């Protein structure tokens, strides 16, 4: 679920909510990682996803950050229309791709071949699938490196946010803005293996700068448009932003006749954003901390599945497991779990539950 234009509004209206930070700021913290997003990213760039994940883990190790990788499960039923439209678009692209491949096989002009190949490359990027083979190989890498992962029974970004709301993790690493809408206190975006800096989003700062509480913010995320509903016609994002500040809720906007032609089951979408139906079993997480790396098999695995040269990955393994003398230790919150479902804003006098029971 992407929140339309939310990033733009944060850039325009929140001075401190979004900042570029050095990852060293988060040493010793634990982050849930929206794994599928980065698998798509590595595959989109036509790079080896095993290479990408290996270097990503290296980056976390470098700054003593503890990752818990979360794999996608089943999306909510309310997202079916969006998924159907995406499938239709992919089907059309696949048909066009087949036609282009026939054309390029019959082309005899270098300029024409280059032009067709560019078009083929662009389409192939748009129809990438993270299939079972990709998932299984990634999990095998994590097992051999002794890295934690969980296969969620829901969308990964929702599970990541739930872990953050329950204080199992300190933040979320994802490219999806919906992790902010779902109440993640800290979100890291634009994470790359080439840079030690990334963009951080701090929800409390955003709420303060927006002059909203979390309930207001949820309704803003709904009327901006997402994977479950469209934005009301006739409104631009900044207008909706000002209306939420003025009227506080969608109900009040409806009472004042502002959303007459907008059809949206916003009460149900609130429950989705608040992660009302997402369950987390602490035992599943705690069991992951007994994992240990198998460096002998890891080296064999990288030799067979990675494009990284042997000298480089052996050097990285040596840095990770020996010279740095670091391990992915259980974060403090799991050693002494606090099952808190509330997010307290230092800027707002009221507290807002980020799971079941938001009283709108």
C-alpha atoms as one frame of an Amber mdcrd trajectory, in Angstrom:
protein
   0.000   0.000   0.000   1.591   3.212  -1.141   0.207   6.467   0.235  -0.106
   8.857  -2.683   1.847  12.114  -2.293   2.597  11.542   1.403   6.324  11.916
   0.867   5.754  15.238  -0.917   3.602  16.535   1.941   6.258  15.541   4.479
   8.902  17.397   2.473   6.671  20.465   2.257   5.255  20.575   5.785   7.631
  18.724   8.110  11.001  20.297   8.800  12.279  17.513  11.046  10.186  14.507
  10.026  12.456  13.478   7.161  16.227  13.730   7.375  19.261  12.219   5.717
  21.216  10.360   8.379  24.371   8.298   8.699  23.659   4.698   9.644  26.126
   4.899  12.540  23.369   6.796  14.372  21.484   3.520  14.739  24.232   1.278
  16.112  22.842  -1.365  18.420  19.250  -0.955  17.240  17.008  -3.621  15.748
  15.129  -3.127  12.470  12.486  -5.171  10.697  13.325  -5.306   6.984  10.673
  -5.392   4.259  12.569  -8.088   2.345  10.506  -8.382  -0.838  10.916  -4.686
  -1.591  14.685  -5.101  -1.783  14.494  -8.353  -3.731  12.465  -6.486  -6.352
  14.983  -3.663  -6.228  17.961  -5.941  -6.873  16.167  -7.876  -9.591  14.951
  -4.642 -11.207  18.535  -3.465 -11.474  19.361  -6.780 -13.189  21.793  -7.563
 -10.403  22.134 -10.842  -8.534  19.714 -10.802  -5.598  22.067 -13.008  -3.564
  24.824 -10.419  -4.045  22.459  -7.638  -3.006  21.318  -9.385   0.157  24.853
 -10.445   1.093  26.079  -6.847   0.868  22.962  -5.583   2.685  23.744  -7.866
   5.628  27.342  -6.636   5.469  26.063  -3.085   5.808  23.992  -3.945   8.870
  26.929  -5.768  10.439  29.231  -2.819   9.764  27.094  -0.594  11.987  26.077
  -3.287  14.475  22.441  -3.051  13.400  20.310  -6.147  14.036  18.002  -6.997
  11.106  14.934  -9.222  11.141  14.023  -9.902   7.514  10.299 -10.276   6.828
   8.938 -12.062   3.747   5.578 -11.254   2.177   2.481 -13.324   2.857  -1.088
 -12.929   1.638  -2.360  -9.370   1.043  -5.757  -8.233   2.417  -8.841  -9.041
   0.335  -9.497  -5.322   0.011  -6.392  -5.062  -2.179  -7.722  -7.536  -4.781
  -8.831  -4.859  -7.254  -5.407  -3.212  -7.221  -3.676  -6.572  -7.677  -6.053
  -7.466 -10.527  -5.206  -4.227 -12.333  -1.487  -4.857 -11.858  -1.837  -8.351
 -13.320  -3.689  -6.991 -16.362  -0.922  -4.457 -16.955   1.746  -7.166 -16.638
  -0.142  -9.438 -19.047  -0.226  -6.690 -21.661   3.462  -5.999 -21.171   4.284
  -9.692 -21.532   2.371  -9.810 -24.833   4.258  -6.775 -26.074   7.543  -8.331
 -24.917   6.869 -11.459 -26.962   6.204  -9.334 -30.049   9.393  -7.343 -29.556
  11.480 -10.508 -29.210  10.108 -11.744 -32.527  10.944  -8.389 -34.109  14.494
  -8.329 -32.783  15.140 -11.868 -34.033  14.239 -10.713 -37.543  16.013  -7.347
 -37.399  19.223  -6.899 -39.358  19.924  -3.221 -38.700  22.150  -2.389 -35.695
  20.248   0.782 -34.838  16.932  -1.069 -34.947  18.332  -3.912 -32.816  19.659
  -1.469 -30.208  16.339   0.375 -30.092  14.349  -2.851 -29.714  16.729  -4.168
 -27.055  16.326  -0.968 -25.005  12.554  -1.345 -25.180  12.818  -5.032 -24.200
  15.028  -4.162 -21.218  12.558  -1.516 -20.015   9.608  -3.910 -20.215  11.466
  -6.756 -18.500  12.089  -4.469 -15.526   8.337  -3.849 -15.222   7.321  -7.520
 -15.155   9.750  -8.801 -12.546   8.458 -11.571 -10.284   9.911 -12.563  -6.932
   9.217 -16.256  -7.345   9.641 -19.217  -5.011  13.154 -19.962  -6.287  14.291
 -16.426  -5.423  12.656 -16.628  -1.985  14.088 -20.064  -1.168  17.623 -19.116
  -2.218  17.439 -15.922  -0.143  16.295 -17.884   2.908  19.147 -20.332   2.380
  21.598 -17.418   2.395  20.069 -16.079   5.625  20.266 -19.506   7.276  23.926
 -19.942   6.350  24.754 -16.432   7.603  22.837 -16.974  10.842  20.467 -14.105
  10.025  16.900 -13.948  11.324  13.894 -14.016   9.044  10.152 -14.591   9.322
   7.673 -15.626   6.632   4.665 -13.461   7.456   1.080 -14.547   6.843   0.309
 -11.003   5.699   2.085  -8.295   3.720   5.646  -7.824   4.942   5.338  -4.078
   5.465   2.346  -4.617   7.748   4.173  -7.246   9.778   7.242  -4.982  10.040
   5.062  -2.153  11.307   3.344  -4.407  13.816   6.721  -5.490  15.220   7.630
  -1.818  15.564   4.309  -0.919  17.207   4.769  -3.742  19.704   8.337  -2.581
  20.447   9.916  -5.799  19.198  12.044  -3.648  16.896  13.214  -0.044  16.995
  12.279   0.744  13.413  11.541  -0.490   9.913  13.685  -0.573   6.774  11.401
  -0.282   3.750  10.801   1.778   0.626   7.016   1.767   1.201   5.482   4.867
   2.745   2.638   2.816   4.196   4.951   1.698   7.004   4.708   5.275   8.290
   0.925   5.278   7.925   0.799   2.019   9.904   2.432   3.688  12.891   6.110
   2.728  12.588   7.933   5.148  14.858  11.091   5.157  12.725  11.355   4.233
   9.036  14.541   4.042   6.982  14.151   4.533   3.212  16.512   4.785   0.250
  18.788   2.206   1.825  21.557   1.244  -0.600  24.633  -0.935  -0.365  26.780
   1.793  -1.918  26.100   4.496   0.666  26.396   4.648   4.453  23.584   7.212
   4.598  19.832   6.827   4.181  16.628   8.786   4.739  14.940   8.536   8.114
  11.285   9.307   8.841  10.341   9.912  12.468   6.583   9.701  12.982   6.447
  11.856  16.111   8.250  14.675  14.300   5.896  14.391  11.330   2.818  14.518
  13.588   4.180  17.540  15.410   5.000  19.446  12.227   1.648  18.466  10.689
  -0.163  19.630  13.837  -2.015  16.300  13.938  -2.435  13.345  16.212  -2.137
   9.814  14.877  -5.886   9.450  14.295  -5.903  12.552  12.091  -2.854  11.237
  10.253  -4.536   7.900   9.453  -7.477   9.711   7.880  -5.080  11.870   5.867
  -3.416   8.710   4.537  -6.817   7.327   3.543  -8.087  10.367   1.643  -4.749
  10.864  -0.118  -5.382   7.536  -1.867  -3.715   4.154  -1.505  -4.045   0.557
  -2.693  -7.566   0.328  -1.245  -9.208   3.536  -2.396  -8.774   6.483  -4.710
  -8.389  10.109  -3.708 -11.648  12.132  -3.824 -12.048  13.795  -7.200 -11.545
  17.523  -7.389  -9.017  17.742  -4.560  -5.260  18.119  -4.670  -3.123  16.680
  -1.806  -2.467  20.031  -0.128  -6.193  20.804  -0.032  -6.905  17.494   1.675
  -4.036  18.138   4.085  -5.590  21.467   5.136  -9.071  19.943   5.385  -7.894
  17.218   7.765  -6.220  19.839   9.948  -9.481  21.808   9.998 -12.054  19.012
  10.342  -9.885  16.381  12.128 -11.631  13.337  10.608 -13.277  11.962   7.491
 -16.619  11.814   9.336 -16.529  15.557   9.970 -15.679  16.210   6.333 -18.632
  14.044   5.242 -20.972  15.881   7.648 -19.932  19.163   6.049 -20.705  17.864
   2.557 -17.110  17.794   1.337 -16.912  14.189   0.110 -20.322  13.651  -1.510
 -19.069  11.818  -4.626 -16.426   9.757  -2.873 -17.160   6.085  -2.293 -14.861
   4.549   0.294 -15.179   2.053   3.127 -12.855   4.166   5.249 -13.741   2.417
   8.503 -12.451  -0.889   7.133  -9.334   0.757   5.699  -8.634   2.294   9.100
  -8.592  -1.185  10.595  -6.165  -2.360   7.911  -3.834   0.587   8.509  -4.071
   0.057  12.264  -3.027  -3.587  11.717  -6.061  -4.813  13.638  -5.907  -8.317
  12.176  -2.121  -8.783  12.253  -0.946 -11.263  14.880   2.632 -11.664  16.075
   3.852 -14.745  17.913   6.803 -13.778  20.096   7.975 -17.417  20.161   8.533
 -17.314  16.398  10.885 -14.368  16.825  12.693 -15.670  19.887  13.374 -18.999
  18.186  15.336 -17.190  15.483  18.012 -16.135  17.979  19.320 -19.665  18.319
  20.542 -19.585  14.715  24.273 -19.785  14.078  26.178 -19.268  10.831  27.691
 -22.112   8.864  30.660 -20.437   7.216  31.907 -23.548   5.403  28.596 -24.023
   3.594  28.208 -20.250   3.166  31.417 -20.094   1.137  30.253 -22.965  -1.063
  26.833 -21.346  -1.484  28.341 -18.003  -2.565  30.691 -19.754  -4.963  27.722
 -21.402  -6.676  25.087 -18.652  -6.457  26.903 -15.317  -6.323  28.700 -13.209
  -8.919  30.967 -11.728  -6.233  34.560 -12.778  -6.753  35.919 -15.230  -4.194
  38.539 -12.853  -2.793  35.876 -10.229  -2.035  33.340 -12.463  -0.318  36.032
 -14.215   1.731  37.286 -10.803   2.869  33.754  -9.739   3.782  33.095 -12.942
   5.716  36.334 -12.426   7.629  35.293  -8.850   8.502  31.791  -9.834   9.569
  32.495 -12.882  11.685  36.046 -12.415  12.930  37.674  -8.962  12.774  34.573
  -7.005  13.793  33.804  -9.542  16.523  30.109  -8.833  16.221  27.091 -11.062
  16.276  23.404 -10.486  15.796  22.583 -10.611  19.484  19.018 -10.550  20.750
  17.953  -6.919  21.129  17.187  -5.651  24.573  13.434  -5.600  23.926  13.362
  -9.363  23.302  15.468 -10.122  26.344  12.835  -8.293  28.382   9.762  -7.991
  26.127   7.257  -5.205  26.666   4.033  -5.937  24.862   3.065  -2.317  24.357
   0.496  -1.624  21.682   0.463   2.121  22.160   2.507   4.788  20.449   3.080
   7.782  22.692   3.807  11.095  21.042   5.931  13.507  23.007   4.193  16.302
  21.124   0.545  15.301  21.523  -1.302  15.078  24.800  -3.464  12.181  23.645
  -2.206   8.704  22.833  -3.352   6.697  19.868  -3.509   2.954  19.729  -1.897
   1.597  16.617  -3.645  -1.750  16.656  -7.177  -2.772  17.558  -9.512  -0.365
  19.248  -9.032   3.051  17.711 -12.113   4.957  18.751 -13.011   7.237  15.875
